[in-house]
Amino acid sequence: MRFRRSSQIELSPIKEIELAAARVPGAVSLAQGIPSFDTPEVIKEYVKEKLDQGETARYSLAPGLPELRELVAESLLGEGMRYDPEGEILVTAGSIEAISATLLALTEPGDEVILPSPCYASYQQVIRMAGCVPKFAALDEERNFDLDVESIARLITPRTAAIFYCNPNNPTGTIYSRAQSLRMMELAETHDLMIITDEVYKDFIFNEEPYFSPAQVEAFRERVVRIYSLSKAYAMTGWRVGYLHSSREAVAEILKVHDALVTCAPVISQHAAVAALAYGGEAIAEFKAAYRRRRDLTLQHLDELSHIFDYQKPNGAYFVFPRVKDPVPFSADSRRLALDMLERARVAVVPGSAFGPTGESHLRMSFGREEGDIEEAFRRMRGYFGRDGSGAVYPFPAAQAAPRPRRGVFRRRTRGLAIGYLSLLARFYLWRRKPRVVAIAGNRGKTVFKRTLTGLLERRYAVRANPRSYNTEIGLPLAVLGLEIDPRDWKAVLGTLTAATLRALFSREPLEMLVLEFGARQRGDMAELLRTAKPDWAIVTNLTLDSEDDPGELAVIQEEVAGLCRAVPPGRLLLSGDDGLLVPLAAERDPPPLTFSGSRLRQVPGGYQFKGEKDSYMLGGELVGASALYAVEAALLLGEALGMQREALDAFLREYTGKPEGQTRAWEVEAG
């Protein structure tokens, strides 16, 4: 028997984890993207009435119930989009059917479809099912996984038919910026490409920036297909109903495929959709508030595991996509790590490799689950990763530590030579470019600090931060050079070093500031790092993590961090002020270092008040966890010390912390 078409696609790795979790007794799942809520009563009661009235037993028109399409048109108008319910709106059996029908209708076998990576796992399978070829454009992780238009442009060929993405993004929770979205749309116009956008999570946005969709731009309506499902917003995943809208010509073509696939969306579900759009607004508000609380709870737990994970704060959807730090066993094999966590800790998460080539070394965690599930999952993860402060012993199978997989960027016999070459190249690069270096050290929240400092400094300087968390003698030179090496492919190293040489010699990229992590765990680590890069400024976060810390290990780290502090010029050191291990380091400095500890922050209605060395500032309430608060405090102190203008500091605060409720004055003054 032949299975030519199905042999080109695979079962989603998300489903693989869900099936595996179903076989593990007592497993707690943060894997499924299913709301924990039931469909609101107002929707169920409306459907019961339609059942009793006998209005659900027959097909509807193929485009959907007229009443539903009119409600869709009305809701779109409220979002700045004008679409005719007669011919420009099509009701579908959920978003996946809408996506399938769109691709089958608007592409030809052999066409290429560009996908941002990471992206929802099923998209690539649907593209292959349509006979097309997925091409992955890496998102910009250091910009909270925003669109990288240059990456998209490099993939465009004569066979490219469409750009297809999800906004807010699954798995990262990113809301793509208006600026990058408009640049992407210009690319589509230049190369005559369709834009297919799945906006199933549009109702769960946690920042104050206005939401932007390409479908809002009238001039682009001929090349945009916008897809939406009621599954997430109204807790209706089992009802399988959604819709799409586009130009009349595109919808007419998609309707043909839709009719061939499903005839019409389930009529009982269409009536449920009518009730949802007409009466479900309060439910969305309740769900959104709950997801925001759960997001904040999840990020607080990730902060407690900052030695294991880096993360970008999700501003939409209900997923977070943390990167597993390099020293963690199985960090470069997310599927193996996810399966090991399921077996030994009974926690289900989705491996990042499911979401495209740049998803590797990440895990997707859903905070769509109940708070109790989130708490229990992280309690087990703390035990799995050896940071459980309660002292509890979990009865996991094979409770011994997982063996560290063999890894190594270079063969042993060339490692020393390669490290020396990298360090020399990095020193030459720094000598030639002469950027000021800001070093970040400590055991908690270095990535949050790095991201926050970069966001502030770029208001005035040409700034670059290292693309990943590096804690090795190899990593820091690579970070200086702005390069990455795949640790699983040592044969690619020679080419990478050649590229690094060319970059050091010929790059004209403006660079005034470098923000680098200086991670040291063993004696001598810091001295090796300082031979590569001498910092102009240093910021040291907390060294102490929890009661399970090894005193001997902490003493070594304290000693190494002391070496960094002594290497920084006087007056250019910022320390966490509430960690006893840093007190002696502060005492030996003259002048005393600036400190951040939360004592400069005072919570006020609508946000926080911060008293800096030179001025006072108002912060909004968009800060989650101690690391975020301390990072903003440190960033403001550094900005003041560098002489940055008040306007730049206020603009940074608006972006990173939100606008304080009820505050005016500086917050209401826009440049110009």
N, C-alpha and C positions, 0 to 999 in steps of 0.2 A: 504493500500500500504506500502511495506517495503522500508526503506532507511537505511539499516544497515551500509553500507560503509560511506555514506555522513553524517550519524549521529555522526561519530567519528571525524569529522572535523568542524571547525567554519569559518564563514566569518572573514577575517582579520580585526582587530580593526582599522587598517589604513583606510580601506574602510568605516568602520562605521563613523569615523570622517569626511571623505570626503563627505559622503552622508549627514551627519548632517550639514556640512558647506554649502552645496548646498542649504539648506533650510533657511539659515540666510542671509538676504539681506546685501550686502556690506561687507561680511566677507573677511578678508585677510588671506590667507592660507600659513603657513610655514609647512604644513603637508605633502603634496605630494612630492614624490621623482622624480619629472618630471623636466627635464631641461626647462628653460624658453626660450631657443633658438629654432628656426625652423631648420629643416634639411637643411644642406648647399646646396646652389644652384648647385654646381658642381655635387652633387649626384642626385638631382632632374632632372637636364638636361640630365644626362646619362640615367636615367630610362625612360625619355620621348623618347629618341632615341630608346631604346629597345622596348618600346610599339609600336612605329611607325613601327619598323622592324618586329613586330609580334613574338617576342621571349619570351613573358611572359605568353602565354595562355596555355601552356602545362606543365605537371609534369616534374620535373627534375629527375635524378636518386635519389634514396632514400638517399644516403649519401650527396647529394648536387651537385651543378654545379662543374665540374672538375676545371674550371678556378678559382672559388672562393676557393676551397680547396687548390689549388696551392698557391694562394695569402696568405691564412692563414698560410700555411707551411713556406712561405718566411718571414712573419712577426714574427712567432715563432722563426725562426732561428736567427732573429735580437735580440731576447730577451734571447738567450742562450738555446733554446730548439729545438731539431731536431726530427720532426715527419713526417712520410710518408703520403702524401695526399691520397694515395691509401691504405686505411685500418686503419689508425690511427687518422683520422680527420673526424668528422661528423657535418654537418650543421644542425641546429635545429631551431624550431620556438620560438626563444628567450631562455633565460636562464632557465625559469621555466619548459619549456618542456624538456630541457636537464636534469634538476635535476630530474624531474619525471621519465623520461625514465631510467636514471642511477639507481635510487633507485629500481624501479620495476625490472630491469634486474639483479642487483647485490646483492639484499637482499632477504630474505625469510620472510613471515609473522611471527611476533613475535620477529624478530631480534631487537636489540637495536642500535640506532644511537646517538652518542654523539654530542651535539651542545654546543658551547660556549654560555654563557648568559651574557649580552644581545646579541641577534642576530635577523636578519630579521624575521618579524612575520610569513611570509608564509612558512618558512622552516619547522616549526613544523607541519603545516597542511599537507604539501606534504609527510612528513615522515609517518604521521598517515594514509594518503590515501594509501600508499604502504603497510599498515598493520604492520608497525614497531612502535617502542616505542621510543620517543625522551627522552634523558637523558641530563640534563643541567649541564654543568661544568662552574662555575663562572669564569669570566675574572678577572684579577687583576686590579681593578679600580685605585689603587694608583700608578700603573705603566702604566698609560694611557690606561687601559683596555687591557693590553697585555695578551697573553695566559698564563694560570696557569697550567703547565704540571702536577703538583701534584694533582690538582683538577680533571684533566682528568683521571689520573691513578687510582684514587679512584673509578671511575665509571665503569671501565672495568670489565666485567663478561664474562662467556663462551658464552653468547648470543650477545655480542657486535660485530657488523659487520663493522662499519665505524665511522670515525670522519668527520664531515661535517661543514664547516665554510666559511665565506665570508672575503676576504682580498683585499683591505681595508674594514673594517667592517662597516656594516650598522646595528645599528644606531650610533656607537661611532666615526667613522672616524679614528679608529686605524689602523696603519700599523703594523702587527705583526713582532716582532724582528726575525732576522735570528736565533739567539741563541735558543729562545724558539721554533721556528718552527722546528729546527733540533732535539731538544729533543722530540717534539711531534712525529716526523717521526720515531725516534728510538723506541718509544712506539708502533707505528703502526707495525713496523718490528717485534718487540718482540712478539706481540699478534696477528699477522697476520690479520691486519685491513686494510680496504681501507681508503684512504684519498680523500674526495670529496671537492674541493675548487672552490668557485664561485668568480671570479676576475673581476666582471663587472665594478668596479670603479678603476681599475689599472692605468688608464690613468690620473687620477687626484690625484697626489701626490705632496705635497707642501714642503717636506723637501729634503735634499740633500743625504740622505742615499740610497744606491742602493737597488732597490726593489727585494725581494726574493720570489720565488714561489717553492713549493716542486717539481713541474714538471721540474725544472732546474737541478735536481740531477738525473743523468742517472741511478744510481743504484736503484732508487725508482719508475721508470716509470711504473713498473708492478702493483703498488698498488695506483697510483694517477690518478684521473680523474679531469682534469682542465676544467672549464666551463667559457665561456665569452659571453657577449651579446654586440651588437653594440648600444643598446638603449641609454645608457648614454653618451658614448664618442662622438657619432656623432649626438646626439639629434634625435634619431630614435625610440622612445618608441612605436610609432604606427605601425612600420614596422614589428615588431616581428621576428627578425632574430638574431641568434647567432651561436655558435659552441662549441664543446667539443673536447678534444683530450686525448688519453690514449694509453695503449698498444693495439696491434692488437686484442688480445683475448677479452679484455674488450669492445672495440668498436664494435666488431662483435656481442656480446651479446646485447649491448645497441641498435644497429641498428635494431634488431628484434622488440623491443618494440617501437622504434621511428617509424618504418614502420606501426605498428599496430595503433599507436596514430594519426599520421598526414600524412602518406605516404611520404611527403617531406615538407621542409620548403617552404613558399610561394615563387614562382619563381620570382615574381616582386621584392620581398624584397631581394632575393639572388643577383639579379643584382644591387640593391642599395648597398648591402654589398661589391660587387666588386668595385664599384666606391668609397665607403668610404675607403677601404683599399688602393686603388691605388692613390686616389687624396685628401683624407680628412685630411691629416696631419696638414695643416694650421688651419683648423677649430678646431681641438683638442687643439692646442696651444692657440688659442683665447679664447676658453671656459675655459681652465685651468686658464689662467690669470684672467678672469672675476670671476671665483669661488674663487680664492685666495683673490681678493679684497673684495668679499662679505663675505668670512670667516672672514677676519680681521675686517670688519664693524660689523659683528654679535658679535664677541668676545668683541669689544669695547662697544657695547650696554650691553652685559652680565656683563662686568666690572662695568657699571653704576648701575646694579641691583645686586651687589655682596652681599647685605643683603638678597637676595632672592635665588640666584643660586650659586652653585659651578660648575665648569666645567673643563674638561680635554681638552686641545687644540687638535682638530682634525688635523691630518697630511695628511689625504686623504679623498676621497669621497666628498660629500657636505652636511654633517650632523654634528650637534653638539648635545651632549646628556647631558645637565646639570642636576645635582641633585638639587632638591628643598630642601632648608634647613628646618630642623625640625620645627622651630617655625611658618612656613608659614601654613595657613589653608589648609587642604586637602593634605598636603605634603606626607602623607602615603597612599593616594588614588589618584593616578595620573589620573585615568579615570575620577573621579569626578572633579578633578581640571581642566582637559582639557575641559570637557563639560561646566564647569562654566565659564572658560575663553572665550569659544566660544559664550555662551549666553550673557555674560555681557560686554565683551570687543570686541567681533566679531573678535577674532583671533583664527585660527585653528592650533593646534599643536597635536602631537601624544602622548598619554600616554605611559610612559615607561613600564607599565605592559604588553603592547602588545609584548614586545621583550624578554619575559622569566622571570623567577622568580627574578633575580637580576636587572631587569629593573625598578621595582617599585620605586617610589619616584624620578623618572626622567621624563623628557619630551624630545621628539625628535623634533628638529627644523631644517628645511631645508634651507640652503642658496643657493639652486639652483634657487631661485626666483629672480626677478628683485630687484635692490637696493632700488627702491622706495617702493616696497612691504615690504622689510626688515625694512626700516625706519618707515613706517606707523605701522607695526606690533609692533615694540618696543615702539613707541609713545603711542599706546593703552595699551601695557603691563605696562608701567610706570604709566599710569592712574589707571589701574586695581589694581596694587600693592601699590598705594598710594605714588608714588615717581615722580610725574609729575612736573617738574620745571617750566612749562609755566603757571601754574595756570588755564589752560583750564578745563572746566567742560564737560565731555563727556556724551551724551544723552543715556547712556546704560540703558537697562531695569534693574530694581531692583538694582539701583546704590549703595545701601547701602552695607557696608562691608559684605562679606560672613561670616556666622556663623562659628566659630572655632569648628571643630568636637571634640567630647569628646574623650580624649585620656588619658593615664596614664599608666605608666609602672607597678606600684604597686597599689594595693588597698590602699585607703587613710589611713586605720588604721595601715598599715605596712610600709608606705612610709618612715617615719622618721627613723625607725629602719633599714630599708634596706639601706638608704642613709648613715647612720652612719657606717654600716657594710662595704659598698663599699669603703668609704673613708679610713677606717682603713685598709682594705685589700690593697688598693693602696699605702698607706704610708708604709706598711710592704714590699710590692713589691719593692718600690723605695729604702728602706733601705737595702734590701737584694741584689738587682742588682746594685745599685749605679750608674745609668747612669747620665750623665749631661743633664739637661732639658733646652730646648730652648722654651720660651713662645712667642707666637704671639698674639697680641691684636690689636684692631682698628676696624673701620667700613668698610674698603674697601680692598678687595683683599686678605684676610687672607689665603684663600685656594691656591691662586697662589703663595703666599710667602711660604706656607708650602711645596708645591710641589717643588718649586725651591730650597729652602734650603735643603730639603732632597736629591735632585739630586746632590748638591754640597758635602754635608757632607758624603755621602756614598762613595765618592772617597777615604776617609781615615778611616772612622769609621763604626762600626756596628751600624746602625741607624734605627729607626722606627718612623713613624709619625702616629698620630691617624687616624683610618680608615675613620672617617666621621667628619663633622663639629659639634662639641658639644659646646653648650652654656649653659649648665645646670649643677647643682650640681651633678646630676647622671652621666652626660656625661663624665666629666673629669676623674673620677675614672675608668670608662670603657675604656677611651682612654689610660690611663696609663697601664691598663692590656691588651690592644690590643684586646678588645672584643666588640661585638655589641649585642644589645637586640632588638628584634622586638617589637616595642611599642604596636602593636595590639595583642600580645599574652603574657599577663602577666604570664600565667601559666608556660611558658618556663623559667621564670626568675630564679626559684630555681635551675634548671639544669645548667643555665649559671653561677650562682654564685658558684656552686660546681666546675664547670670547671675552673673558675677564681682562686679559692682556690688552686686547683691542679697546675695550671700554675704558680702561685706565689711561691709555695713551691718547685716545681720540674723542672721547665723549665730550660734548659741549652742553650737556644738560645743566641748567643752572642748579647750583647746590651751595647753600649757605649754612645749613644745619643738618646734622645727622643725629637721630635718636636711636640709641643702641642698647640692647640688654646685655649686661655683664653678669652672667651666671657662673658662680663658683661653688663647688661642692667639696672639693678636696684640696689639700694643701698644695700650693703652687699654681693653682688654676688662675688666680687673679694676676699673678706676676706674668704668666704667659699671655693673658689677655692685654695687659698694659704694655707689653712689648709691641703689640700690634697697634693699639690706639690709645692715645693719651686724652682723657676727657677734659673738656673745659668746664663742665658742670657735672655734678653727680646728684642723683636722687635715690635715697635708700628707703624702701618700704619695710614693713614689719618683717623681722626675721623669725619670730616665734609663730608657729601655726596652731598647735593644739597640745593637749596633755600627753599625746603619744610621741612627741618629738624626742629624739635621742639626744641627751645633753651633750654627749661627745661630738655628735655631728654638728649640733648648733654652735659649739665652741669653735669648731673648725671654720664654719661659715662666718662667724663673728670675726675671726682672725683675718679671713680673706677680705671681708668687706672693709675692715680697718685699713688694709693695704690700699683699697680703692680710695677711701676717704683721705688718706695721706697724700695721694697722688694728685688730688684736685687743688687748684689754686685757692688761697684764702678767700673766704667770703662767697664761695661758689658751691656750697654744699647744702642740701636740703635733706632732713631726716624725719622719719616718723617719730613723733614726740611721745608716744604712749607704749613703746616697747623697751623694757628694761635692758635688753641686750644692746641697745643703741645709746643708752645713757653715757657709758664710759667713752664712747666714740665722740659724743657731743662735747664732753667735758674737756677733752684734750685739744679742741679746736679753738683757735684765736684768730679772728673774731668767732663768736659762737655761731653755729649753723642756724639757718632758718628751719623751723619745725612746723609740721602739719600733724594735727592729732584730733581734729574735730572741735577743739576748743575755740577756734576762730569762727566756727559756724553756730548760728543761733536759729532755731526753727521759728518761723513766723507764719502767719496765715498766708497760704498760697505758695510757700517755698522756704528759702533760707536767706539769712543775712550773713555775709562774710566780711570780716574785718581784716584787710590786708595790712601790709607795712605802710602803704601810702594812701589808701582809700578804702571805702566800704562799697560793697556790691550786693545786688539782689540776685538770687538764684531761683530758678523755677523748681518744680517738684519732680522733674524727670530724671531723678538720680536713684539708682537701685544699688543697695549694698554699701558697706563701709569702703570698699576699694574705690568705688566711683566717687564718693564724697571726698575721700582723701586725695584722689587723683586731680579733681577739679581744684581743690585747695592748693596742692603743689603747683599746678599749672598757673594759677593766678599769681602765686608768689614768684615763680620764675618769670612770668610775663612782666610783673612790676620791676623785678631786678634787671631785666633786659631793657627797660625803658619803653615798653610797648604803650601805645596810646590807649586812653580809656575807651574810646570808641571801638577799638579792635577787641578789647577785653569784653565789653558788653555784647558785641556781636557774637563772640565765641560762646558766651553764657546763654544767649538766646537759642543758639543752635543745640548746645549740649544739655541744657537743663530745662528748657522751656521758658515761657514767659511767666513770671510770677503773677498770680491772680491779684487784681486790684492795685498793681504797681504801675506808676506812670513815670514821669520825669525822663531819665536816660533811656528807659525802655521804649518810650513812645517816639523818640527822636530817630528818624531814619537819615542815613547819609544823604546830603543834598536836599 
